[in-house]
């Protein structure tokens, strides 16, 4: 996470030389974002019993799904209908039951260019790379032809491809925006002896962003 944040800040310092906002709305603005994504291949299928109940239900840990949080900088080019963005995020798909927890966690760095198609609408294209991706499963019970037993704990690092992003943003106010996006990426376990499969992480997402003036 520290390495991801340092890279994002270094890129921002090199790319966004102006720190003040001018009368046309150009300049540098920090922003925060939050949302949720859906999609991607299933890394692990689970059966969970939530705390306080006896009802079992099925859940998937997916390569594209989860809570998506981010912190970044946006720079509107003076006199141009173009905004550049750099951000570092926290993307996590997690499920917890009575006795177990499983999650797929990653920290994506994103670089985007947003074209202002109208006063409030933006169309963005960019790239992303998820750092420190990891999969965890612990505490679950497994069942097979030999009976029921404690599942072995899994804690494995994963690596991502360079992902492609396309998104649209609508500015409800000059400081508050709503985004819909599509990301194309994939993941593999670093230890191919553990699992050599390729997991597609393609996903759709809905997000909200707040830009600080």
Secondary structure, 3 states (H helix, E strand, C coil): CHHHHHHHHHHHHHHCCCCCCCCCCCEEEEEEEEEEEECCCEEEEEEEECCCCCCEEEEEEECCCEEEEEEEEEEECCCCCEEEEEEEEEEEEEEECCCCEEEEEEEEEEEEEEEECCCCEEEEEEEEEEEEEEEEEECCEEEECCEEEECCCEEEEEEECEEEEEEEEEECCCCEEEEEEEEECEEEECCCCCCCCEEECCEEEEEEEEECC
